[in-house]
Amino acid sequence: MGILAATLTWALAELQPDSELPPSEFMQVVDSTWLVLNVLSNGRSSTSSQAIGVTKIAKSVIAPLAEHNVSVLMLSTYQTDFILVREKDLPVVIHTLAGEFDIYKEVNGESIPVNCDDASNGFLKPKHAVSPTVHPVQSPQNRFCILTVAPDTLPAIATMLLDVLFYSHSPPKEAASGSQDLDSSRFFAFSLIEGYISIVMDAETQKKFPSDLLLTSSSGELWRMVRIGGQPLGFDECGIVAQIAEPLADADISAYYISTFNFDHALVPEEGIDSIIELLQKRQESSR
């Protein structure tokens, strides 16, 4: 396992492939080992009331890595945010972020300082990234919830989770006014990380679950989705997250971000979705 930290503290944990997972013609596995950077502040996950999600690390982490041609995957959860980088890019990551962050590695649950000179031994300064491809953005009409559940109540919703994940394929019915390019998007994300559960689902799907078991923020806000990409993005391109995160950070707009093989997804507050789409489209037009 490995880690990162600073005035903020960073944690890196290596994703180990499941050795018991049998080969399958239906499964495509990327031939890379990824490391997970968990953003922490003073040893705790950041819970700032300012802009949250990917925007709070857009300028300090996402943009610098994109400038050094490092491809990242982003996973926001109810509790915190994770940045995934390839293991082979770790020397570049350390070299890029060491000026602003103290670097640590996690061994058996303990954070151990890393000698940046040693970690960057043999480091060759990478070529600066070429201008990234400008991908289209779309916003489906349906509204989304970001939720968590207590681990001990998970068995009570297990059947519904299985139904939503594997058997319910009809698109959500609910739609918000002022549609953009998509009528709706079937999107459901479930993560279980170190015992903490995070769920993203559309408001229509939420109705299938017992309301007393789903926990959200006290404001109970709903989110709209901005989907990035007109064709499968893959994992090799860099700068996709930065294209979205930087303008949202400049506007102090909170966003949760989930990267997938086909598309990237930014969840933004429902209020002001039209101005957010306009902001991103203007940014794209100026980049062409």
N, C-alpha and C positions, 0 to 999 in steps of 0.2 A: 504494500500500500504506500502511497505517497501523499504529500500535502503542500499547501501554500497559505501564507498569512501576512498581515501588515498592521497599520493603524486599523486596517481591517485585518481579519485573520482568514487565511485560506486553507481549505482542506482538500487534499487530493486522495482519492481512493481508486484503486485499480479495479476495473471490471473484469472478473475472471469468467471465461466461458464455462458453461455447464458441461462437464466432461461426460455426464450421463445422457446428454441430449443426443438421440440417435440421428444419423444423417437422413435427410429427406429430400426428395425431388421437389417438394412443395416449399422448401425453405431456402432462402438465399442469405448467406452469412458474409458480412464484409470482413475481408482478411486484414483486420487491424485490431490492435489492443488499444482501448480508450481509457483515459484517466479522467476522474471526476473532480472538478474543482468546486468546492462548496463555499459560498461566500458567507463569511462570518464577520462580526464586528465586536471587538473586545471579547472574543471567545464565544459569542452567541450569534445566532442567525439575526440578520438585520430586520428590525420591525419598525423602521422609520415611518412616520406619518406622511413624509414627503413622497415623491414619486417612488413606486415600488416595482418589483419585478425586474425585468431586463434593463429598464431605464436607469436604475441606480448604479449599474456597473457598465453602462454603455461607453462612457468616455475613459474610464480608468482601466478597463479590461478588454471589452469587445472591440473597440476601435483600434487600440494598439496592436492587438493580435491580428486583426484583418490587414493592417498596414504591413505586417511582417509575414503575410501570406500563410497564416495559420488558419486552417479550417476548424470551425467549432460547431458543436451541436448544443442547443440550449433547452433546458428542461426546468420550467418554473413549476413549483408545487405550492400547496396551501401553506406549508411551513417555511419554505426557503427556495433558493434557486441554485441550479447546478449548471456548470459549463463543462462539456466533455471535449477533451482534446486528445489527439493521437499520442501514444506513448513516444513515438519517434520525434514528435515536435516538442517534447518536454524541455530540452536545452534552449530552444528558441523562446518558449514560454517563460522560462526562468530569466533568461537574459533580458527579455522585453519588460517584464514586470518587476524585476529586482530593484529598480530605481525608486519605485513607489511603495512596494510591499516587502515586508520581511518574509522570508521563505521558510517553510517548515515541511517536514514529512511526518506522516503518522505511522507509527510502528506499535502494534499491539495496543492501540487505543491512546497512545501517548504522542504528543506533538514534539518533534525533535528539530531544532534549527538545522537548516541546510547551509553549508558553505557554498555560496553562489559561485565562487571562483572554481571550486572543485566540480560542482554540478555542471558548469558551463565549459569544462575542459574539452577542447577540441571543437568548440562551437564555431561555426562559420556563419557570419552574418547573412541571413537569407536575402534573396532578391525581394525588393518591394513588390507587393501584389499589383498586377495589372488592373486596369479599371474593371470592376466586377460587372457581370451581366446585370442589366436592369430588368428585374422580373415584374410582371404585372401584379397588382394587388386587387383583391375582390373582397366584398363583405356580404356574407349571407344574411338573410333577414332575421333568422331565428336568434334568440337571446340565450346566453349561457350562464351557468352557475359554477362557481369554484367552491368546492365543499370538502369537508373531512368527516370522518366517522371515528368514534372510539374503537380501538382494536377489538375490545371484548364484545362489541355489537356486530362485528363483521359477519358472523354466522347467520344472523337474523336477516341479512340482505343478500346472502350468497346466491340464492336461487335467482333473485332479480338481476344480480350482476351477471350471472351466466347467460340469462335470457338477453340482456342488452348487448353483451359482448359478442355472442355467437348466433343468436336466433332472431333478433329484432332488426330487420333490414329496411323497414319502411322509413322514408324520410320524416323528420319531425313536422308536425302540423302548424305549430305556432310560428308566426312571422311578425316582425315589427314593421311599423310604417316607414315609408321612405326607403324603399329597397334599393340596393346597389346592383351588382352584376349577378348575384346568385339569389335564387329564391330561398334556398335553405341548404344546410350542410349537415350531414350525419356525422357527428363527432362525439366520441366518448373516450376519455383518457382516465386510466386508473393506475396509480403508482403506490407501491408499498416499499418504503425506504426506511430501514432501521426502525421498523415498528410503526412509523407514521404513515397514515393513509391520506392520499389526495385524490380527488375526483373532479373531473370537468365534464359537465353534461349540459345539454340544452334544456331549457325550462320545461318543455313538454315531457321529456324523458324523466325529469325530476318527479313528476306527478306519480310515477309508478312506485316510488319508494316511500316508506313511512317518514313523514316529515319530522317526527320526534327523534329520529336517529341521525338525520343529516345536519351537520353543524356548519355554519358559515359565519361571516363577520356580523357584528351587531347591526350594521346598516343594511345587511341583506341585499347588497347591490347586485344588479345584473350586468352582464358584460356582452359586448358584441365582438365578433371575430373578424380579423383581417387576415385573409389567406394569401400567402405569397407564393407565386410560381404558376406558370401556365403548363408546365410539363414536369415530370419527375426531376427533382433537384439533385438527388444522389448525395454523397458525402464529401466530395472532393473540392467543390467550389468554396472559396472563402469570400467573406464580405457580405453574405446575405443577411445575417443577423444585424450587422452594423448599419446596413441601409435602412432598416426599420427602427432600430433602437436609438440611433443618434438624433434623428429629427423629433422623435417622441421625447427624448431626454431634454432636448433644447426647449421644448414646449412644456416641460414638467408634467408630462402625462404618464400615469401609471400603466404598466402593461405586463401581462403574463405571457410567456413565450414558450412554445413547444415545437421543437424541430422533429420532422419525420422524414422518411426516405423520399416521399412524393412531394410534400409541401411543407412550408413552415407556417406556423399559426401564431398570431399575436392576439391576445384577448385584451381589449381596451374597455374603459367605462362606457356604458350604453349612452350616457349623456354626452353629446358632442361628437357622435360617430361621424356625422357628415363633415364636420370641420377636420377631423382626423384623416379621413379618406382624402379630402382635398389637400391637406398638408403633405401626405405621402405621395400623392400623384404629382404635385408641383415639384417635390424633391426628385422624383423620377424623371420628369421632363427636363429638369435642369441638368441631369446627369447624362442625358443622351448625347 
